[in-house]
Amino acid sequence: MSNIQELQRKLNYDKTFDCVQCGYCLPACPTYETMEKETHSPRGRINMVKMVAEGKADLEDLQEPIDKCLGCMACTTVCPTGVEYGAILEGAKETLEDNQQKSKPQQKAEDFLFGTFFPSSSWMNRLGNAAWLYQATGLQKAAQALKLTTVAPLHLDKFEKVLPKQPSPNERKNRPQRVFPDGPSTAKVAFFTGCVMDSTFYRINEQTIELLRLAGAEVILPEAQTCCGALHAHSGKTKKSRELAMENIKAFEQEDVDFIVNNAGGCGARLVEYDHLFESGSDWHARAKAFTNKVKDISEVLVELDGLEFTKSVNRVITYQPSCHMTNVQKVVAPPRQLMDQVPGLQLKELNNPDFCCGSAGIYNIVNYEDSMDILDRKMEDVTTVQPEAIVTTNPGCLLQMKIGIEREKAGKHMEAVHLVELLMEAAPTSKEKTTSIKR
């Protein structure tokens, strides 16, 4: 196989021909809307991939257009020809990663972050415990008062400011690996805790488990589970992402469950596409397919179990910011709204353009901060027209991003951002009398 043929294979060159350059994707693309450049649109990126694959442009010309892509997949929902943009994007990211020259310190840092830090529950717990110590000792207040946080690299001071309150190390340590409902179990589920979700949004994970338990489910937390691999895929590290997928498949195969539940739109989007990582017809593809068939967002499972009653009125005006990956990849649209409709006293005001990305996109808002803020500002313009008391979302990245958006608008006194799970718990859920089990 020649070098050009190998390059074309890696870039999924054959899939680029499905794009007819119609431009339907342009108004759906957040980066095209904010940057107003053809190279920062799905159509422009696909054309650039094709030019590189044909030797008409250098690989370096592809770097910025691909780096600036959010990967929100909004383009795939409006494409009339079914272009597999996700496959083209991941192929381009992997090719760029494989050909990038890095210094030894940079390579060592990346090896630690992607190979050790994110996949390790021990390291994630250390991160959460360090954040708890930072808050509990008063260091956070002191650092903010003395403006020491402003010297943090990558605008991390903006994220530090909206960091949720962390649980103590003892609270983390004492979490059971299996919980049971008070009455008969109507379903057996395994909960995917996530890496960032469990380290930073531990309490939302705890509330997720409690909602499932109240709804009648036996909930299992497989100890061997690891990072979903989404951050690795976003960074072009497909091989490592595949390895993590294999670890998770093996971990969740240990229990015969009805559902594999997640509460993070980005994680869920990666989990439901595990079968794409393996050759069709292979043993791993079959195992991955069996895994993905069970993956569900928490909202889907709660709607299906129909085991909750909300006993407290939540008299607030809210708006809903859907997770792009949950909407465009998992195809979960109705369940979150169905649950919000069940909460007494709640008034939902829809955004004018709810499917416009918030600009979080994994670690995009860290590595492309200014571009991310341009997109967030566009989103917040929409939010301010609705004037909600709370913005509800279903993904940790979106949640942090919307909190930052509220800070940027100086609206913190009358507006907050919450996860759907937090909102449901605010309505004091109790178990319905129910005897029907999920058919297995």
Protein Blocks (a to p, Z undefined) as FASTA:
>chain_A
ZZklmmmmmnommmmmmpgonommmmmpmklmmnopaklcfklmmmmmmmmmnopacfkl
mmmmmmmpnolommmmmmmnlpafklmmmmmmmmmmmmpccdfklmmmmmmmmmmmmmpm
klmmmmmmmmmmmmmnommmmmmmnommmmpghhlmmmmmmoccdddfklmmmpcfbdcd
fbdcfbdcdddebjmlmmmmmmmmmmmmmmmmmnopacdddfkbccehlmmmmnopamlm
mmmmmmmmmmmmmpccfbdcdfbfklmmmmmmmmmmpcehiaklmmmmmmmmmgccfklm
mmmnopaccfbdcdddddddddfklmmmnopaklmmmmmmmpghiacdddfblmlcehln
omlmmmmmmlmmmmmmmmmmmmmmnopabdcdfbfklmmmmmmmmmmnopmmmgccddfk
lmmmmnopaddddfbdcdZZ
